[in-house]
Amino acid sequence: MSVKRILVTAEASKVIQRLKDEYGELIFHQSGGCCEGSYPHCFQKGEFRIGDSDVCLGEIDGCKFYMARDQFEYWKHTQLTLDTTSGRGASFSLETTLDVSFFIRSRIFTEEELKALEPTC
């Protein structure tokens, strides 16, 4: 059984579905800590340029989740879980229209999990 690099909570899934209903296909990009800290940002597919310097960690609810390659080097031993909290967070991200914000919970993979990781996409 393979281990996922990115997971999503039930609450975050509900928010994603609401956003998909309104905006269509979505993508996520984990911010590298510049303007708004290290927030996961949600965009309509095609509204954020993904490039060779980005790594796709996997999919959550049919949405690809990306991170900058240099940031991935720091996080590659960590499983991320997308969650939500009430209140406005990252202003560039779509969920702010719902007065909620996405955030990341993380934990270090075990040695056994590292051997069973899903490849990046």
C-alpha positions as CSV (number, residue, x, y, z in Angstrom):
1,M,0.0,0.0,0.0
2,S,1.4,3.4,-0.9
3,V,1.5,6.4,1.4
4,K,0.1,9.7,0.2
5,R,2.2,12.9,0.6
6,I,-0.9,15.1,0.9
7,L,-4.2,14.4,2.7
8,V,-7.4,16.5,3.3
9,T,-9.7,16.7,6.3
10,A,-13.5,16.2,5.9
11,E,-14.0,19.9,6.7
12,A,-11.6,21.0,4.0
13,S,-13.2,18.6,1.5
14,K,-16.5,20.4,2.1
15,V,-15.0,23.8,1.4
16,I,-13.2,22.4,-1.7
17,Q,-16.6,21.0,-3.0
18,R,-18.2,24.4,-2.5
19,L,-15.4,26.1,-4.4
20,K,-15.5,23.6,-7.2
21,D,-19.3,24.1,-7.5
22,E,-18.7,27.8,-7.9
23,Y,-15.4,28.0,-9.8
24,G,-14.9,24.6,-11.5
25,E,-11.6,22.9,-11.6
26,L,-9.1,23.9,-8.9
27,I,-5.4,23.6,-8.0
28,F,-3.5,24.2,-4.8
29,H,-0.1,25.7,-4.4
30,Q,1.8,25.8,-1.1
31,S,3.2,29.3,-0.6
32,G,6.9,29.5,0.1
33,G,6.5,32.1,2.8
34,C,6.8,35.3,0.9
35,C,4.0,37.8,1.1
36,E,1.5,35.8,3.1
37,G,3.5,33.3,5.0
38,S,3.4,29.6,4.2
39,Y,-0.3,29.2,3.3
40,P,-1.8,26.7,0.9
41,H,-3.4,28.8,-1.8
42,C,-6.4,27.6,-3.9
43,F,-6.8,28.8,-7.5
44,Q,-9.1,28.1,-10.4
45,K,-7.2,25.8,-12.7
46,G,-5.3,28.0,-15.2
47,E,-5.2,31.1,-12.9
48,F,-1.8,30.3,-11.4
49,R,1.2,29.4,-13.5
50,I,2.8,26.1,-12.6
51,G,6.3,25.7,-13.9
52,D,9.3,23.4,-13.9
53,S,10.3,24.7,-10.5
54,D,7.1,23.3,-8.9
55,V,6.5,19.7,-7.7
56,C,3.1,18.1,-7.7
57,L,2.7,16.2,-4.4
58,G,-0.6,14.5,-5.3
59,E,-4.3,15.1,-5.6
60,I,-6.9,16.0,-3.0
61,D,-10.5,15.8,-4.0
62,G,-9.5,15.8,-7.7
63,C,-7.3,18.9,-7.3
64,K,-3.6,18.7,-7.8
65,F,-1.5,20.1,-5.0
66,Y,1.9,21.8,-5.9
67,M,4.8,23.2,-4.0
68,A,8.0,24.9,-5.1
69,R,10.8,22.5,-5.7
70,D,13.2,24.2,-3.3
71,Q,10.5,24.2,-0.5
72,F,9.8,20.5,-1.3
73,E,13.4,19.7,-0.4
74,Y,12.6,20.8,3.2
75,W,9.2,19.1,3.3
76,K,9.8,15.9,1.4
77,H,10.0,13.8,4.6
78,T,6.7,15.3,5.8
79,Q,3.1,14.3,5.2
80,L,0.9,17.3,4.8
81,T,-2.8,17.5,5.6
82,L,-5.0,20.3,4.3
83,D,-7.4,21.6,6.9
84,T,-9.6,24.7,7.4
85,T,-10.3,27.2,10.1
86,S,-12.8,30.0,10.4
87,G,-11.8,33.5,9.5
88,R,-10.1,35.1,6.5
89,G,-6.5,34.0,5.9
90,A,-4.5,34.2,2.7
91,S,-6.1,36.9,0.6
92,F,-5.0,35.5,-2.8
93,S,-6.8,32.1,-2.1
94,L,-10.4,31.4,-3.2
95,E,-11.7,30.2,0.1
96,T,-11.4,33.7,1.6
97,T,-14.7,34.4,-0.2
98,L,-16.3,31.9,2.3
99,D,-14.7,33.5,5.4
100,V,-12.6,30.4,6.0
101,S,-8.9,29.7,5.4
102,F,-7.0,26.7,4.5
103,F,-3.9,25.7,6.5
104,I,-1.5,22.8,6.7
105,R,-0.9,20.3,9.4
106,S,2.2,18.2,9.1
107,R,4.0,15.2,10.5
108,I,7.2,13.4,9.7
109,F,6.9,10.1,7.8
110,T,8.1,7.0,9.6
111,E,11.0,5.0,8.0
112,E,8.5,2.4,6.7
113,E,6.3,5.1,5.2
114,L,9.2,6.7,3.4
115,K,9.8,3.4,1.6
116,A,6.1,3.3,0.5
117,L,5.6,6.9,-0.6
118,E,3.6,7.6,-3.7
119,P,5.8,9.2,-6.4
120,T,5.3,12.9,-7.0
121,C,3.0,13.6,-10.0
